[in-house]
């Protein structure tokens, strides 16, 4: 039952990516449902969460002279 419901929600999310709608959120919700039953879905969901956290933090700070990565 979890497989069918989670798989359907993930497929709905994939369809929503091509249309105006919250496709990524729906796919993550489907992975959350699949994660109840399957370890691979939990790992994939955790990787997606960590990618979102990294993206929200932004790029690393600059050295202070205006050029990223420049050393004195």
N, CA, C and O atoms as a Maestro MAE file, in Angstrom:
{
 s_m_m2io_version
 :::
 2.0.0
}

f_m_ct {
 s_m_title
 :::
 protein
 m_atom[288] {
  # First column is atom index #
  i_m_mmod_type
  r_m_x_coord
  r_m_y_coord
  r_m_z_coord
  i_m_residue_number
  s_m_chain_name
  s_m_pdb_residue_name
  s_m_pdb_atom_name
  i_m_atomic_number
  :::
  1 25 0.819 -1.192 0.000 1 A "UNK " " N  " 7
  2 3 0.000 0.000 0.000 1 A "UNK " " CA " 6
  3 2 0.865 1.259 0.000 1 A "UNK " " C  " 6
  4 15 0.605 2.200 -0.750 1 A "UNK " " O  " 8
  5 25 1.914 1.268 0.864 2 A "UNK " " N  " 7
  6 3 2.805 2.423 0.933 2 A "UNK " " CA " 6
  7 2 3.513 2.611 -0.405 2 A "UNK " " C  " 6
  8 15 3.678 3.738 -0.873 2 A "UNK " " O  " 8
  9 25 3.928 1.515 -1.014 3 A "UNK " " N  " 7
  10 3 4.619 1.587 -2.302 3 A "UNK " " CA " 6
  11 2 3.730 2.243 -3.356 3 A "UNK " " C  " 6
  12 15 4.192 3.110 -4.098 3 A "UNK " " O  " 8
  13 25 2.487 1.850 -3.429 4 A "UNK " " N  " 7
  14 3 1.570 2.393 -4.436 4 A "UNK " " CA " 6
  15 2 1.296 3.868 -4.166 4 A "UNK " " C  " 6
  16 15 1.352 4.687 -5.083 4 A "UNK " " O  " 8
  17 25 1.002 4.209 -2.919 5 A "UNK " " N  " 7
  18 3 0.689 5.594 -2.577 5 A "UNK " " CA " 6
  19 2 1.905 6.500 -2.771 5 A "UNK " " C  " 6
  20 15 1.801 7.554 -3.398 5 A "UNK " " O  " 8
  21 25 3.050 6.095 -2.235 6 A "UNK " " N  " 7
  22 3 4.264 6.898 -2.381 6 A "UNK " " CA " 6
  23 2 4.698 7.032 -3.826 6 A "UNK " " C  " 6
  24 15 5.083 8.116 -4.263 6 A "UNK " " O  " 8
  25 25 4.638 5.940 -4.567 7 A "UNK " " N  " 7
  26 3 4.999 5.983 -5.986 7 A "UNK " " CA " 6
  27 2 4.086 6.890 -6.787 7 A "UNK " " C  " 6
  28 15 4.540 7.603 -7.682 7 A "UNK " " O  " 8
  29 25 2.810 6.866 -6.472 8 A "UNK " " N  " 7
  30 3 1.851 7.735 -7.158 8 A "UNK " " CA " 6
  31 2 2.136 9.202 -6.864 8 A "UNK " " C  " 6
  32 15 2.080 10.041 -7.763 8 A "UNK " " O  " 8
  33 25 2.443 9.510 -5.606 9 A "UNK " " N  " 7
  34 3 2.735 10.898 -5.237 9 A "UNK " " CA " 6
  35 2 4.022 11.369 -5.910 9 A "UNK " " C  " 6
  36 15 4.089 12.506 -6.377 9 A "UNK " " O  " 8
  37 25 5.046 10.513 -5.966 10 A "UNK " " N  " 7
  38 3 6.287 10.887 -6.655 10 A "UNK " " CA " 6
  39 2 6.019 11.125 -8.138 10 A "UNK " " C  " 6
  40 15 6.502 12.110 -8.696 10 A "UNK " " O  " 8
  41 25 5.272 10.259 -8.774 11 A "UNK " " N  " 7
  42 3 4.953 10.445 -10.196 11 A "UNK " " CA " 6
  43 2 4.127 11.705 -10.428 11 A "UNK " " C  " 6
  44 15 4.312 12.390 -11.434 11 A "UNK " " O  " 8
  45 25 3.228 12.012 -9.516 12 A "UNK " " N  " 7
  46 3 2.467 13.250 -9.615 12 A "UNK " " CA " 6
  47 2 3.410 14.442 -9.518 12 A "UNK " " C  " 6
  48 15 3.245 15.420 -10.246 12 A "UNK " " O  " 8
  49 25 4.391 14.373 -8.635 13 A "UNK " " N  " 7
  50 3 5.378 15.441 -8.515 13 A "UNK " " CA " 6
  51 2 6.195 15.612 -9.775 13 A "UNK " " C  " 6
  52 15 6.491 16.738 -10.175 13 A "UNK " " O  " 8
  53 25 6.563 14.511 -10.406 14 A "UNK " " N  " 7
  54 3 7.303 14.579 -11.663 14 A "UNK " " CA " 6
  55 2 6.455 15.275 -12.731 14 A "UNK " " C  " 6
  56 15 6.967 16.085 -13.504 14 A "UNK " " O  " 8
  57 25 5.170 14.960 -12.770 15 A "UNK " " N  " 7
  58 3 4.281 15.616 -13.736 15 A "UNK " " CA " 6
  59 2 4.140 17.106 -13.422 15 A "UNK " " C  " 6
  60 15 4.039 17.924 -14.336 15 A "UNK " " O  " 8
  61 25 4.131 17.458 -12.148 16 A "UNK " " N  " 7
  62 3 3.984 18.863 -11.770 16 A "UNK " " CA " 6
  63 2 5.232 19.686 -12.050 16 A "UNK " " C  " 6
  64 15 5.158 20.913 -12.118 16 A "UNK " " O  " 8
  65 25 6.373 19.037 -12.214 17 A "UNK " " N  " 7
  66 3 7.589 19.777 -12.556 17 A "UNK " " CA " 6
  67 2 7.423 20.425 -13.922 17 A "UNK " " C  " 6
  68 15 7.889 21.544 -14.136 17 A "UNK " " O  " 8
  69 25 6.772 19.744 -14.838 18 A "UNK " " N  " 7
  70 3 6.580 20.258 -16.191 18 A "UNK " " CA " 6
  71 2 5.439 21.267 -16.273 18 A "UNK " " C  " 6
  72 15 5.303 21.957 -17.284 18 A "UNK " " O  " 8
  73 25 4.634 21.363 -15.251 19 A "UNK " " N  " 7
  74 3 3.519 22.306 -15.231 19 A "UNK " " CA " 6
  75 2 3.713 23.266 -14.063 19 A "UNK " " C  " 6
  76 15 4.512 22.998 -13.166 19 A "UNK " " O  " 8
  77 25 2.998 24.366 -14.068 20 A "UNK " " N  " 7
  78 3 3.129 25.268 -12.918 20 A "UNK " " CA " 6
  79 2 2.514 24.630 -11.676 20 A "UNK " " C  " 6
  80 15 1.297 24.473 -11.573 20 A "UNK " " O  " 8
  81 25 3.366 24.276 -10.762 21 A "UNK " " N  " 7
  82 3 2.901 23.632 -9.538 21 A "UNK " " CA " 6
  83 2 4.074 23.269 -8.665 21 A "UNK " " C  " 6
  84 15 5.223 23.374 -9.094 21 A "UNK " " O  " 8
  85 25 3.810 22.850 -7.464 22 A "UNK " " N  " 7
  86 3 4.890 22.539 -6.517 22 A "UNK " " CA " 6
  87 2 5.457 21.134 -6.719 22 A "UNK " " C  " 6
  88 15 5.353 20.286 -5.833 22 A "UNK " " O  " 8
  89 25 6.048 20.893 -7.869 23 A "UNK " " N  " 7
  90 3 6.525 19.552 -8.215 23 A "UNK " " CA " 6
  91 2 7.548 19.000 -7.259 23 A "UNK " " C  " 6
  92 15 7.447 17.845 -6.843 23 A "UNK " " O  " 8
  93 25 8.543 19.809 -6.896 24 A "UNK " " N  " 7
  94 3 9.599 19.322 -6.016 24 A "UNK " " CA " 6
  95 2 9.043 18.976 -4.639 24 A "UNK " " C  " 6
  96 15 9.409 17.954 -4.059 24 A "UNK " " O  " 8
  97 25 8.176 19.810 -4.125 25 A "UNK " " N  " 7
  98 3 7.594 19.529 -2.813 25 A "UNK " " CA " 6
  99 2 6.762 18.252 -2.822 25 A "UNK " " C  " 6
  100 15 6.793 17.479 -1.865 25 A "UNK " " O  " 8
  101 25 6.029 18.036 -3.888 26 A "UNK " " N  " 7
  102 3 5.203 16.828 -3.989 26 A "UNK " " CA " 6
  103 2 6.096 15.592 -4.102 26 A "UNK " " C  " 6
  104 15 5.799 14.554 -3.512 26 A "UNK " " O  " 8
  105 25 7.195 15.705 -4.864 27 A "UNK " " N  " 7
  106 3 8.114 14.569 -4.963 27 A "UNK " " CA " 6
  107 2 8.749 14.260 -3.610 27 A "UNK " " C  " 6
  108 15 8.896 13.091 -3.250 27 A "UNK " " O  " 8
  109 25 9.125 15.287 -2.862 28 A "UNK " " N  " 7
  110 3 9.697 15.059 -1.537 28 A "UNK " " CA " 6
  111 2 8.674 14.433 -0.592 28 A "UNK " " C  " 6
  112 15 9.026 13.592 0.235 28 A "UNK " " O  " 8
  113 25 7.429 14.834 -0.708 29 A "UNK " " N  " 7
  114 3 6.380 14.218 0.107 29 A "UNK " " CA " 6
  115 2 6.226 12.739 -0.246 29 A "UNK " " C  " 6
  116 15 6.045 11.901 0.637 29 A "UNK " " O  " 8
  117 25 6.297 12.427 -1.528 30 A "UNK " " N  " 7
  118 3 6.234 11.029 -1.957 30 A "UNK " " CA " 6
  119 2 7.410 10.224 -1.437 30 A "UNK " " C  " 6
  120 15 7.253 9.069 -1.042 30 A "UNK " " O  " 8
  121 25 8.602 10.837 -1.437 31 A "UNK " " N  " 7
  122 3 9.764 10.148 -0.873 31 A "UNK " " CA " 6
  123 2 9.596 9.937 0.621 31 A "UNK " " C  " 6
  124 15 10.021 8.916 1.162 31 A "UNK " " O  " 8
  125 25 8.974 10.905 1.288 32 A "UNK " " N  " 7
  126 3 8.708 10.737 2.712 32 A "UNK " " CA " 6
  127 2 7.788 9.559 2.970 32 A "UNK " " C  " 6
  128 15 7.990 8.797 3.915 32 A "UNK " " O  " 8
  129 25 6.786 9.414 2.133 33 A "UNK " " N  " 7
  130 3 5.889 8.261 2.265 33 A "UNK " " CA " 6
  131 2 6.635 6.956 1.990 33 A "UNK " " C  " 6
  132 15 6.485 5.980 2.725 33 A "UNK " " O  " 8
  133 25 7.432 6.947 0.936 34 A "UNK " " N  " 7
  134 3 8.182 5.735 0.620 34 A "UNK " " CA " 6
  135 2 9.216 5.431 1.698 34 A "UNK " " C  " 6
  136 15 9.550 4.270 1.932 34 A "UNK " " O  " 8
  137 25 9.725 6.480 2.359 35 A "UNK " " N  " 7
  138 3 10.707 6.306 3.411 35 A "UNK " " CA " 6
  139 2 10.172 5.570 4.624 35 A "UNK " " C  " 6
  140 15 10.947 5.034 5.416 35 A "UNK " " O  " 8
  141 25 8.864 5.537 4.778 36 A "UNK " " N  " 7
  142 3 8.256 4.765 5.861 36 A "UNK " " CA " 6
  143 2 8.608 3.287 5.709 36 A "UNK " " C  " 6
  144 15 8.807 2.576 6.694 36 A "UNK " " O  " 8
  145 25 8.680 2.847 4.474 37 A "UNK " " N  " 7
  146 3 8.853 1.425 4.186 37 A "UNK " " CA " 6
  147 2 10.253 1.048 3.686 37 A "UNK " " C  " 6
  148 15 10.729 -0.058 3.943 37 A "UNK " " O  " 8
  149 25 10.912 1.975 2.969 38 A "UNK " " N  " 7
  150 3 12.145 1.627 2.268 38 A "UNK " " CA " 6
  151 2 13.317 2.496 2.721 38 A "UNK " " C  " 6
  152 15 13.200 3.719 2.805 38 A "UNK " " O  " 8
  153 25 14.445 1.849 3.011 39 A "UNK " " N  " 7
  154 3 15.641 2.565 3.460 39 A "UNK " " CA " 6
  155 2 16.224 3.425 2.338 39 A "UNK " " C  " 6
  156 15 16.738 4.510 2.611 39 A "UNK " " O  " 8
  157 25 16.159 2.971 1.088 40 A "UNK " " N  " 7
  158 3 16.705 3.746 -0.017 40 A "UNK " " CA " 6
  159 2 15.979 5.076 -0.170 40 A "UNK " " C  " 6
  160 15 16.593 6.079 -0.536 40 A "UNK " " O  " 8
  161 25 14.686 5.094 0.104 41 A "UNK " " N  " 7
  162 3 13.920 6.339 0.003 41 A "UNK " " CA " 6
  163 2 14.291 7.284 1.145 41 A "UNK " " C  " 6
  164 15 14.353 8.498 0.951 41 A "UNK " " O  " 8
  165 25 14.540 6.729 2.340 42 A "UNK " " N  " 7
  166 3 14.977 7.571 3.470 42 A "UNK " " CA " 6
  167 2 16.321 8.210 3.167 42 A "UNK " " C  " 6
  168 15 16.525 9.391 3.449 42 A "UNK " " O  " 8
  169 25 17.256 7.428 2.585 43 A "UNK " " N  " 7
  170 3 18.572 7.973 2.242 43 A "UNK " " CA " 6
  171 2 18.455 9.057 1.176 43 A "UNK " " C  " 6
  172 15 19.105 10.098 1.275 43 A "UNK " " O  " 8
  173 25 17.642 8.822 0.172 44 A "UNK " " N  " 7
  174 3 17.454 9.799 -0.896 44 A "UNK " " CA " 6
  175 2 16.814 11.079 -0.364 44 A "UNK " " C  " 6
  176 15 17.200 12.178 -0.760 44 A "UNK " " O  " 8
  177 25 15.848 10.939 0.521 45 A "UNK " " N  " 7
  178 3 15.202 12.097 1.125 45 A "UNK " " CA " 6
  179 2 16.195 12.885 1.976 45 A "UNK " " C  " 6
  180 15 16.175 14.116 1.957 45 A "UNK " " O  " 8
  181 25 17.052 12.206 2.712 46 A "UNK " " N  " 7
  182 3 18.053 12.888 3.526 46 A "UNK " " CA " 6
  183 2 19.068 13.628 2.648 46 A "UNK " " C  " 6
  184 15 19.495 14.732 2.989 46 A "UNK " " O  " 8
  185 25 19.448 13.031 1.537 47 A "UNK " " N  " 7
  186 3 20.354 13.720 0.605 47 A "UNK " " CA " 6
  187 2 19.703 14.967 0.036 47 A "UNK " " C  " 6
  188 15 20.362 15.996 -0.110 47 A "UNK " " O  " 8
  189 25 18.416 14.890 -0.286 48 A "UNK " " N  " 7
  190 3 17.706 16.068 -0.801 48 A "UNK " " CA " 6
  191 2 17.614 17.150 0.272 48 A "UNK " " C  " 6
  192 15 17.791 18.332 -0.024 48 A "UNK " " O  " 8
  193 25 17.342 16.759 1.502 49 A "UNK " " N  " 7
  194 3 17.275 17.736 2.593 49 A "UNK " " CA " 6
  195 2 18.609 18.427 2.803 49 A "UNK " " C  " 6
  196 15 18.653 19.644 2.984 49 A "UNK " " O  " 8
  197 25 19.699 17.667 2.782 50 A "UNK " " N  " 7
  198 3 21.005 18.282 2.998 50 A "UNK " " CA " 6
  199 2 21.375 19.198 1.830 50 A "UNK " " C  " 6
  200 15 22.036 20.216 2.039 50 A "UNK " " O  " 8
  201 25 20.968 18.860 0.616 51 A "UNK " " N  " 7
  202 3 21.227 19.733 -0.528 51 A "UNK " " CA " 6
  203 2 20.470 21.048 -0.386 51 A "UNK " " C  " 6
  204 15 20.993 22.110 -0.723 51 A "UNK " " O  " 8
  205 25 19.247 20.973 0.109 52 A "UNK " " N  " 7
  206 3 18.464 22.196 0.327 52 A "UNK " " CA " 6
  207 2 19.111 23.034 1.417 52 A "UNK " " C  " 6
  208 15 19.183 24.257 1.291 52 A "UNK " " O  " 8
  209 25 19.580 22.405 2.482 53 A "UNK " " N  " 7
  210 3 20.249 23.153 3.566 53 A "UNK " " CA " 6
  211 2 21.500 23.844 3.054 53 A "UNK " " C  " 6
  212 15 21.743 25.005 3.384 53 A "UNK " " O  " 8
  213 25 22.304 23.143 2.245 54 A "UNK " " N  " 7
  214 3 23.518 23.754 1.690 54 A "UNK " " CA " 6
  215 2 23.172 24.921 0.799 54 A "UNK " " C  " 6
  216 15 23.847 25.950 0.831 54 A "UNK " " O  " 8
  217 25 22.138 24.778 0.010 55 A "UNK " " N  " 7
  218 3 21.748 25.842 -0.914 55 A "UNK " " CA " 6
  219 2 21.229 27.062 -0.177 55 A "UNK " " C  " 6
  220 15 21.463 28.191 -0.608 55 A "UNK " " O  " 8
  221 25 20.524 26.850 0.932 56 A "UNK " " N  " 7
  222 3 19.989 27.964 1.704 56 A "UNK " " CA " 6
  223 2 21.093 28.748 2.400 56 A "UNK " " C  " 6
  224 15 20.939 29.949 2.620 56 A "UNK " " O  " 8
  225 25 22.209 28.098 2.754 57 A "UNK " " N  " 7
  226 3 23.316 28.778 3.409 57 A "UNK " " CA " 6
  227 2 24.031 29.724 2.468 57 A "UNK " " C  " 6
  228 15 24.596 30.718 2.927 57 A "UNK " " O  " 8
  229 25 24.031 29.462 1.189 58 A "UNK " " N  " 7
  230 3 24.681 30.327 0.220 58 A "UNK " " CA " 6
  231 2 26.135 29.944 -0.001 58 A "UNK " " C  " 6
  232 15 26.628 28.962 0.554 58 A "UNK " " O  " 8
  233 25 26.817 30.744 -0.831 59 A "UNK " " N  " 7
  234 3 28.225 30.444 -1.141 59 A "UNK " " CA " 6
  235 2 29.114 30.740 0.060 59 A "UNK " " C  " 6
  236 15 28.711 31.467 0.968 59 A "UNK " " O  " 8
  237 25 30.320 30.181 0.071 60 A "UNK " " N  " 7
  238 3 31.247 30.455 1.176 60 A "UNK " " CA " 6
  239 2 31.652 31.927 1.171 60 A "UNK " " C  " 6
  240 15 31.610 32.575 0.125 60 A "UNK " " O  " 8
  241 25 32.040 32.458 2.324 61 A "UNK " " N  " 7
  242 3 32.419 33.878 2.390 61 A "UNK " " CA " 6
  243 2 33.687 34.154 1.598 61 A "UNK " " C  " 6
  244 15 34.524 33.276 1.387 61 A "UNK " " O  " 8
  245 25 33.799 35.401 1.170 62 A "UNK " " N  " 7
  246 3 34.978 35.818 0.399 62 A "UNK " " CA " 6
  247 2 36.115 36.154 1.352 62 A "UNK " " C  " 6
  248 15 35.926 36.207 2.567 62 A "UNK " " O  " 8
  249 25 37.312 36.381 0.782 63 A "UNK " " N  " 7
  250 3 38.491 36.702 1.585 63 A "UNK " " CA " 6
  251 2 38.448 38.111 2.137 63 A "UNK " " C  " 6
  252 15 39.182 38.411 3.079 63 A "UNK " " O  " 8
  253 25 37.628 38.979 1.596 64 A "UNK " " N  " 7
  254 3 37.533 40.345 2.086 64 A "UNK " " CA " 6
  255 2 38.039 41.368 1.094 64 A "UNK " " C  " 6
  256 15 37.792 42.561 1.267 64 A "UNK " " O  " 8
  257 25 38.745 40.934 0.053 65 A "UNK " " N  " 7
  258 3 39.255 41.887 -0.913 65 A "UNK " " CA " 6
  259 2 38.382 41.974 -2.172 65 A "UNK " " C  " 6
  260 15 38.728 42.660 -3.133 65 A "UNK " " O  " 8
  261 25 37.278 41.285 -2.150 66 A "UNK " " N  " 7
  262 3 36.345 41.372 -3.269 66 A "UNK " " CA " 6
  263 2 36.499 40.286 -4.312 66 A "UNK " " C  " 6
  264 15 35.603 40.094 -5.135 66 A "UNK " " O  " 8
  265 25 37.615 39.568 -4.298 67 A "UNK " " N  " 7
  266 3 37.811 38.500 -5.263 67 A "UNK " " CA " 6
  267 2 37.743 37.161 -4.555 67 A "UNK " " C  " 6
  268 15 38.563 36.882 -3.681 67 A "UNK " " O  " 8
  269 25 36.776 36.326 -4.921 68 A "UNK " " N  " 7
  270 3 36.677 35.018 -4.261 68 A "UNK " " CA " 6
  271 2 37.916 34.176 -4.522 68 A "UNK " " C  " 6
  272 15 38.351 34.033 -5.665 68 A "UNK " " O  " 8
  273 25 38.479 33.621 -3.459 69 A "UNK " " N  " 7
  274 3 39.600 32.711 -3.596 69 A "UNK " " CA " 6
  275 2 40.966 33.384 -3.740 69 A "UNK " " C  " 6
  276 15 41.985 32.695 -3.801 69 A "UNK " " O  " 8
  277 25 41.004 34.716 -3.795 70 A "UNK " " N  " 7
  278 3 42.287 35.405 -3.943 70 A "UNK " " CA " 6
  279 2 43.055 35.369 -2.629 70 A "UNK " " C  " 6
  280 15 42.472 35.541 -1.559 70 A "UNK " " O  " 8
  281 25 44.365 35.144 -2.711 71 A "UNK " " N  " 7
  282 3 45.199 35.146 -1.512 71 A "UNK " " CA " 6
  283 2 46.247 36.239 -1.633 71 A "UNK " " C  " 6
  284 15 46.589 36.681 -2.729 71 A "UNK " " O  " 8
  285 25 46.738 36.653 -0.504 72 A "UNK " " N  " 7
  286 3 47.736 37.727 -0.488 72 A "UNK " " CA " 6
  287 2 49.112 37.143 -0.342 72 A "UNK " " C  " 6
  288 15 50.096 37.882 -0.307 72 A "UNK " " O  " 8
  :::
 }
 m_bond[287] {
  # First column is bond index #
  i_m_from
  i_m_to
  i_m_order
  :::
  1 1 2 1
  2 2 3 1
  3 3 4 2
  4 3 5 1
  5 5 6 1
  6 6 7 1
  7 7 8 2
  8 7 9 1
  9 9 10 1
  10 10 11 1
  11 11 12 2
  12 11 13 1
  13 13 14 1
  14 14 15 1
  15 15 16 2
  16 15 17 1
  17 17 18 1
  18 18 19 1
  19 19 20 2
  20 19 21 1
  21 21 22 1
  22 22 23 1
  23 23 24 2
  24 23 25 1
  25 25 26 1
  26 26 27 1
  27 27 28 2
  28 27 29 1
  29 29 30 1
  30 30 31 1
  31 31 32 2
  32 31 33 1
  33 33 34 1
  34 34 35 1
  35 35 36 2
  36 35 37 1
  37 37 38 1
  38 38 39 1
  39 39 40 2
  40 39 41 1
  41 41 42 1
  42 42 43 1
  43 43 44 2
  44 43 45 1
  45 45 46 1
  46 46 47 1
  47 47 48 2
  48 47 49 1
  49 49 50 1
  50 50 51 1
  51 51 52 2
  52 51 53 1
  53 53 54 1
  54 54 55 1
  55 55 56 2
  56 55 57 1
  57 57 58 1
  58 58 59 1
  59 59 60 2
  60 59 61 1
  61 61 62 1
  62 62 63 1
  63 63 64 2
  64 63 65 1
  65 65 66 1
  66 66 67 1
  67 67 68 2
  68 67 69 1
  69 69 70 1
  70 70 71 1
  71 71 72 2
  72 71 73 1
  73 73 74 1
  74 74 75 1
  75 75 76 2
  76 75 77 1
  77 77 78 1
  78 78 79 1
  79 79 80 2
  80 79 81 1
  81 81 82 1
  82 82 83 1
  83 83 84 2
  84 83 85 1
  85 85 86 1
  86 86 87 1
  87 87 88 2
  88 87 89 1
  89 89 90 1
  90 90 91 1
  91 91 92 2
  92 91 93 1
  93 93 94 1
  94 94 95 1
  95 95 96 2
  96 95 97 1
  97 97 98 1
  98 98 99 1
  99 99 100 2
  100 99 101 1
  101 101 102 1
  102 102 103 1
  103 103 104 2
  104 103 105 1
  105 105 106 1
  106 106 107 1
  107 107 108 2
  108 107 109 1
  109 109 110 1
  110 110 111 1
  111 111 112 2
  112 111 113 1
  113 113 114 1
  114 114 115 1
  115 115 116 2
  116 115 117 1
  117 117 118 1
  118 118 119 1
  119 119 120 2
  120 119 121 1
  121 121 122 1
  122 122 123 1
  123 123 124 2
  124 123 125 1
  125 125 126 1
  126 126 127 1
  127 127 128 2
  128 127 129 1
  129 129 130 1
  130 130 131 1
  131 131 132 2
  132 131 133 1
  133 133 134 1
  134 134 135 1
  135 135 136 2
  136 135 137 1
  137 137 138 1
  138 138 139 1
  139 139 140 2
  140 139 141 1
  141 141 142 1
  142 142 143 1
  143 143 144 2
  144 143 145 1
  145 145 146 1
  146 146 147 1
  147 147 148 2
  148 147 149 1
  149 149 150 1
  150 150 151 1
  151 151 152 2
  152 151 153 1
  153 153 154 1
  154 154 155 1
  155 155 156 2
  156 155 157 1
  157 157 158 1
  158 158 159 1
  159 159 160 2
  160 159 161 1
  161 161 162 1
  162 162 163 1
  163 163 164 2
  164 163 165 1
  165 165 166 1
  166 166 167 1
  167 167 168 2
  168 167 169 1
  169 169 170 1
  170 170 171 1
  171 171 172 2
  172 171 173 1
  173 173 174 1
  174 174 175 1
  175 175 176 2
  176 175 177 1
  177 177 178 1
  178 178 179 1
  179 179 180 2
  180 179 181 1
  181 181 182 1
  182 182 183 1
  183 183 184 2
  184 183 185 1
  185 185 186 1
  186 186 187 1
  187 187 188 2
  188 187 189 1
  189 189 190 1
  190 190 191 1
  191 191 192 2
  192 191 193 1
  193 193 194 1
  194 194 195 1
  195 195 196 2
  196 195 197 1
  197 197 198 1
  198 198 199 1
  199 199 200 2
  200 199 201 1
  201 201 202 1
  202 202 203 1
  203 203 204 2
  204 203 205 1
  205 205 206 1
  206 206 207 1
  207 207 208 2
  208 207 209 1
  209 209 210 1
  210 210 211 1
  211 211 212 2
  212 211 213 1
  213 213 214 1
  214 214 215 1
  215 215 216 2
  216 215 217 1
  217 217 218 1
  218 218 219 1
  219 219 220 2
  220 219 221 1
  221 221 222 1
  222 222 223 1
  223 223 224 2
  224 223 225 1
  225 225 226 1
  226 226 227 1
  227 227 228 2
  228 227 229 1
  229 229 230 1
  230 230 231 1
  231 231 232 2
  232 231 233 1
  233 233 234 1
  234 234 235 1
  235 235 236 2
  236 235 237 1
  237 237 238 1
  238 238 239 1
  239 239 240 2
  240 239 241 1
  241 241 242 1
  242 242 243 1
  243 243 244 2
  244 243 245 1
  245 245 246 1
  246 246 247 1
  247 247 248 2
  248 247 249 1
  249 249 250 1
  250 250 251 1
  251 251 252 2
  252 251 253 1
  253 253 254 1
  254 254 255 1
  255 255 256 2
  256 255 257 1
  257 257 258 1
  258 258 259 1
  259 259 260 2
  260 259 261 1
  261 261 262 1
  262 262 263 1
  263 263 264 2
  264 263 265 1
  265 265 266 1
  266 266 267 1
  267 267 268 2
  268 267 269 1
  269 269 270 1
  270 270 271 1
  271 271 272 2
  272 271 273 1
  273 273 274 1
  274 274 275 1
  275 275 276 2
  276 275 277 1
  277 277 278 1
  278 278 279 1
  279 279 280 2
  280 279 281 1
  281 281 282 1
  282 282 283 1
  283 283 284 2
  284 283 285 1
  285 285 286 1
  286 286 287 1
  287 287 288 2
  :::
 }
}
